[in-house]
Amino acid sequence: MEDKHSIKMVAPIVITVILVLYYVGFFMACVLLPMPFGAKLLFGLVPLLLAGVCIFVLVERIREIRSGEEDDLSQY
């Protein structure tokens, strides 16, 4: 049974890693490019916030998979 849960966690983890790497790379590009500080703050902070949201959603999804609540629509 644990193997079944592990398989269902692979896709969300892989997608989250790819997105977080993309957002961190975008942040680094914004920091390294010459532009005004306000623009760096705006364009650099948004990707970091999105990366944080992705990680939060991943943690919630893993909790759902482990608890067996994979099909939320069946509750309605």
Secondary structure, DSSP 8 states (H G I E B T S, - for coil): -HHHHHHHHHHHHHHHHHHHHHHHHHHHHHHHS---HHHHHHHHHHHHHHHHHHHHHHHHHHHHHHHT---GGGG-
